[in-house]
Amino acid sequence: MALPKIFFLPLCFITLALLVPSHAQNSDQDYVNAHNTPRGQVGVGVVTWNTTLAAYALNYANQRKGDCSLTHSYGPYGENLAKGSASSFTGTAAVNMWIAEKQYYIYNSNTCATGQQCGHYTQVVWRDSVRIGCARVLCNNGWYFVICSYDPPALQIKLNASASSSSTAWSHEERSRAMMKTSAPEYNLT
């Protein structure tokens, strides 16, 4: 018995919806909006999407597909990384994780609270970083890897409040060493 034509169109729509991957909260504009909201809250200008940075981010994310390791690229841009195990771990969810570090940022000394991370947050709201490009890929282990690249990069803040606050202008080598000491957020969202 053939299906009535009235059922054919909805059936095609449902099938297509199941086959096409969701891009909810993973679009260029979603990443930009997720960054610009907290930037506005602290009175810094907006970021814009940059296709060069996005291509860099996607290229590096694709390199991480095999191991999903939260290893920085140590390239010319600022960088935030995150990974999560659920399909609900979107690009916006990653940015929100980085923003959640705000509670550990000590503005007056430009440091993180002792034993806490806040460098991801400071990169999101860094005044001089005005261009971003981000990517999200599905790793071979089923986790999602998210990277946002920033230009120009933020200077790394001191890692804890007990550190000397005499200078925050670190060289690229110092920034790289500091980044190796911090880990990116990892979440198992089920």
C-alpha positions, 0 to 999 in steps of 0.5 A: 500500500502506497503512502498518501502524498500528504505524508510524503512531504513531512516524512522527507522533512523529518528524514532530512532533519535527522541526516543534516548535522545541527549547527545550533550555536556553532555559526560564525555569528554565534561565536561572535555574539558569545564573545561580544556579550561579556566584552560589552559587560566590561566596556571593551569593543566588539570582535569580528569574525575573520576568515583567516583565523577561522581557517587556522582554527579549523586546520588545527582542530582537524589535526586534533581529531585523532587524539582530541588533546587539549594541546595548544598550537603555539601559533601566532594567535591567541588561543582558547581550547575546550572539549566536551563529550556530548553533542550539546557541547557547542561552540557557544557552550565552550565560550561560556565555559571560558567566561565562567572563569571571570569569578577567578580574575582579580582585576586590580592585580591582573592575576588569577586567584591562587590555584584557579584559571582565568586566562581563557576569560581574559583572552575572551575580553582582551581589549586589543583582540578584535578578530576571532575565528573558531572551529568545532570538530568531532574527534575520533573518540566521539568528543567535540574539540573547540578552538577559538583563535584571537588576533592580536593575542592577549598578553598572558596574565600572571598565573596566581595572585602570589606571582609578582605583578611588576610586568604583564608584558610577556614575550612569546616564549614566556607566554608559551611557557605559561600556557603549557602550565595551564590546561584547557577546560574539559567537560563530560556533558552527558 
